């Protein structure tokens, strides 16, 4: 019993930093509706700035003063990020800010590497709180007890700020109705900046407070962000009490999971999130999401039509150029084009459900990696011919998407996105831990194509046929009655239902089709590389596809393809440099600010202006 109590107290202590970071993210999302993936970067900055100040400031006053100053410094950094980057794109499609915050992550990572170096920094012990107290004979660190006492005080202070102050009233009003707050004369710009700064400061304090229990390293941002989003979603987006309850729940379960079910620790919190969302679709204390349509805000775009004669001619010219590329290109360029086509098909499959269906998936890599693993497992364990294994890849991915979609389609918005992420993590965990079948992180190797495709030139044309064919198939489906039914369910689900369209069924079929095409891309990928590893199932892979879709343009059919081509090419050249993340992040931020409608959307708007200008001149 004493051991269980000690474990429980350790979980409560771990919940302190997690709650601070999660409460900041919850505040930011509740007011600004920004899905801030850079929040983990502020947590990391809090750790590095805190350990630096603690080395300079002496004694107990210096230790706690360093924590206080760290929060203020990180809050100031957050305010600068909001003013310089995010304030410029609030009118862009909802969730487009996600791309900008990903760029911020890359910039902060390399800046931290420049300033503090690549080595981990150990956090100092809290003065006066070294050693342990024994509770029922079990040792519990003194600092843990202090963190346990601080956590409810922090919750109480935040509750008082939100419930009893003028700022809190404005924050709650903006959470409920941003337009009305603006109509009442409140300067929303500075309100957003203040809330973003407060949320960033809370993340910074979380990073500084955990220093005596850990330290500071360059992987802290990615290590914490998954848990933070899980906590915010379980508690309910925008709910501080919900974030507190979820922080305690996840932290305590994590401690007991390490002790009794160590193999479950990789996915335990995602399993909990999936169960909660299936039972309570909007979290423990959340409410139904009503903000925007995630990528389809503002006036509906003009109805999509098949290409005219000019569009067909340009597409034919592009395909002819790709077909003729091997006549003058070297092997390296052909391999690069293969990678671009694979990624373009993967991105186009995500764009199919995001742009036409309004379904934002954070777990689309499950189908890309799932298709790759399905083909590789057949070849590796049964010696199945490449041709049959390749055909099995989209079939297996489609069935996987059908099963996952059955649970996810009933949700919407960020809750839908996070549930897809939870299932994606379950698939990744299966590939990572089932070593007897998947070989774990050693991956499946020597998965090469058949002899008639065993060469760069024949595989190039094979990739071109199936990759471009998959993209054109998706375009054809979008122009078919099914595609218009999918768009109707996105734009006006009630009217679509009144017309006899079963919106959820259409979305489920679309989700399965998108998974099938992602699996097709995975099948091409695995035979082009000759291997597959669990990294193809990771969260980062899903975010890569999501980012290129937004960069290309959500409201354009070519957005995913153009974004994938742009991102693959830029990343290929920049990764040769030492601080390539910094440069790539700046490129992403610049594209987001200068082209808020995406690359294709902006070019289309400029072409429309030129056409309109020419028409006026002819008059």
Buried (B, 14 or more C-beta within 10 A) or exposed (E): EEEEEBBBBBBBBBBBBBBBBBBBBBBBBBBBBBBBBBBBBBBBBBBBBBBBBBEEBEEEEBBBBBBBBBBBBBBBBBBBBBBEBBBBBBEBBBBBBBBBBBBBBBBBBBBBBEEBEEEBBEBBBBBEBEEBEEEEEBEBBBBBBBBBEBBEEBBEEBBEBBEEEEBBEBBBBBBEEBEEBBEEEBEBEEBBBBBBBBBBBBBBBBBBBBBBBBBBBBEBBBEBBBBBBBBBBBBBBBBBBBBBBBBBBBBBBBBBBBEEEEEBBBBBBBBBBBEBBBEBBBBBBBEEBEBBBBBBBEEEBEEBEEBEEEEEEEBEEEEEEBBEBBEEBEEEEBBBBBBBBBBBBBBBBBBBBBBBBBBBBBBBBBBBBBBBBBBBBBBBEEEBEBEEBBEBBBBBBBBBBBEBBEBBBBBBBBBBBBBBBBBBBBBBBBBBBEEEEBBBEEBBBEBBBBEEBEEBEBBBBBBBEBBBEBBEBBBEBBBEEBBBBBBBBBBBBEEBBEEEBEBBEBBBBBBBBBBBBBBBBBBBBBBBBEBBBBBBBBBEBBBBBBBBBBBBBBBBBBBBBBBBBBBBEBBEEBEEEEBBBBBBBBBBBEBBBEBBBBBBBBBBEEEEEEEEEEEEEEE
